[in-house]
Amino acid sequence: MNDFSADELRAELERCDATMAIAMRRAGQGSDPVFERRLDAHARSLRAMLDADGAAVTMDTIDAAKRVMSAADPAAPLLMLAMARENLAAVIRRSQRMRNAA
């Protein structure tokens, strides 16, 4: 596990979650390269902070956010993004508990 505190991990989750909320509001409006770079920056940060499983969940969540924005009918992608966000939050909470216990 990498050398990041539980507080740093929580702060990055909060920033990422705020970005995901924006992606949900932009559902179906098309991709935006600047916003996609913002999503990719969150992916890089979280991948560095989490183990391999957490990194995979992170990428699933980022991909879901990108699909939501470009979907012609965003209903199903919005549901998938909501589930991915919950899964990512659970992975990060588990990682925080492990870091606090160490």
N, C-alpha and C positions, 0 to 999 in steps of 0.2 A: 504494500500500500504506500502511496506517495506521501510526502511530508507536507500535508495541508491540515490546518486545524478544522475542527467541526464548525467553528464560526465562519471560516472562509468558505467552506462548502455550503453552508446555509445561505450565506450572502450571494454566492453565485447562483444557487437555486432560485432565490428571490428575483435576481436580475433576469434569469432565463425565463422564469414563469411570467414575468411582466412582458417580456418579448412574445411569449406564446399567446398571451391574452390579446396583444396587438394583431398577431397573425390570425387569430379567430375572428376579430372584428373586420379584417381585410379579406375574409373568405370570399372566394370567387372573383376577386378583383384583378387577378393576374399576378405574375411574379414581378418582383422589384429587386434588381441586382444589389442595391445598397442594403436593403433589408435582409436579403439572403446572406450577404457577408456578415451581417450582425448575428444571424442564426449560426453561421459557421464559426464565428468567434466564440459563441457559447459552447458549441460542440468541442472546440479545441480546449477550452478551459476545463470543462467537465471531464473530458477524456483524460486529461492530465491528473485530475483529482481522484478519479475512480479506478476500480479494477477493470479487468477485461469485460466482465458481465455488465458492469455499470456503463462502460463505454459503448457497448452494443445497445443498451437501452437508450442512452443519450442519442445515438445516431438514429434510432427508430423514431424518437420524438422529433428531432430536427427534420427528418424526412417527412413525417406526418404534417408538420407545420408548413413545409414547402408545398405539399400536395393540396392542403386546404386553400392556399392562396390561388393556386392555378386551376382548381376544380371548376368545371362548368356547373355542376350541381354539388355544392359543398356539404350537403347534409351528412352523408356517410363519412367523408374525410373529417368533418368536425367531430363526429363521435369517436373516430379512431384517434384523433389528436387528444381529445379529453381523456381517453383511456391511457394513452401514452404518457400524458402529463402526470396522471395518478401513479403510473408505474414508476416513472422517473423519481417522483417525490418519495415513493416508498423505498427505492434503492438508496437514495441519498440519506433518508432517515436511518436506514440500517447502517450505512457507512458512518454516519455521525455517531451512532451508538457504539460502534466498534472503536472509533477514534477516542471517544470519551472514556471507554473502558480501559484503553491502553495506557 
